[in-house]
Structures are given as structure tokens and as C-alpha cells.
Amino acid sequence: MAFAAVVARTSSNGTEYLVRKQGRAEWAAVAVGAERFENLREATREAMRLPSTLRAYALPAET
């Protein structure tokens, strides 16, 4: 069963979501504009490709 997922991280402002990654990660405070991946596996792969200082992780996307 496939479902959409997003990449997120926590910061002092709360949860932030990966919007797009073109050379560097860009983050938004709302999940509406977040880049969506077709499943948790793909979102986890993208999170693991980011620098470890960002500590990003995959979450199921809200529908």
C-alpha cells in the first residue's frame, strides 16, 4: 500500500517541512507546500541524504 510522505525536521520554531531541494534544503512551517514523496521509503531516503546536522525524518503526509 503506497501513500504520500513528507520530509520534516524540528527546530526552535516547531516542525518544518522540506519544500524543495535544489542544491540546498529549503524549509517551510506548513506542510501544504511540502515536497511529497510516493511512500515513506522514498521520503526516508531523501531525509538520509541531507546533512546529519539537520536531523530530518519522514512522516506520512496529511491528506
C-alpha positions as CSV (number, residue, x, y, z in Angstrom):
1,M,0.0,0.0,0.0
2,A,1.6,3.3,-1.1
3,F,0.8,6.6,0.4
4,A,2.3,10.1,0.3
5,A,5.0,11.1,2.7
6,V,7.0,14.3,3.5
7,V,10.4,15.1,5.0
8,A,10.3,17.1,8.2
9,R,12.6,18.3,11.0
10,T,12.2,20.0,14.3
11,S,13.6,23.4,15.1
12,S,13.2,26.1,17.7
13,N,10.1,27.3,15.7
14,G,8.5,23.8,15.7
15,T,8.1,21.3,12.9
16,E,9.4,22.4,9.5
17,Y,8.8,20.6,6.2
18,L,11.1,20.2,3.2
19,V,9.7,22.3,0.4
20,R,12.3,21.6,-2.3
21,K,15.9,20.6,-2.6
22,Q,17.9,22.3,-5.4
23,G,21.5,22.4,-4.1
24,R,20.3,23.1,-0.6
25,A,17.3,22.3,1.5
26,E,14.5,24.9,1.9
27,W,12.0,24.6,4.7
28,A,8.5,25.8,5.4
29,A,6.5,25.9,8.7
30,V,3.4,24.5,7.0
31,A,3.0,21.1,5.3
32,V,0.8,22.4,2.5
33,G,3.7,23.3,0.2
34,A,5.9,20.4,1.2
35,E,7.5,18.2,-1.4
36,R,5.6,14.9,-1.4
37,F,7.1,11.5,-2.0
38,E,5.2,8.5,-3.1
39,N,5.9,6.5,0.0
40,L,7.8,6.5,3.4
41,R,10.8,4.7,1.9
42,E,11.5,7.4,-0.7
43,A,11.0,10.2,1.9
44,T,13.3,8.4,4.3
45,R,16.0,8.1,1.6
46,E,15.7,11.8,0.9
47,A,16.0,12.6,4.6
48,M,19.1,10.4,4.9
49,R,20.8,12.3,2.1
50,L,20.6,15.6,3.9
51,P,23.4,16.7,6.2
52,S,23.2,15.0,9.6
53,T,23.1,18.3,11.4
54,L,19.5,18.8,10.0
55,R,18.2,15.6,11.7
56,A,15.3,15.3,9.2
57,Y,12.9,12.3,9.1
58,A,10.0,11.0,7.1
59,L,6.3,11.4,8.1
60,P,3.1,10.3,6.4
61,A,1.6,13.3,4.6
62,E,-1.8,14.6,5.7
63,T,-4.4,14.1,3.1
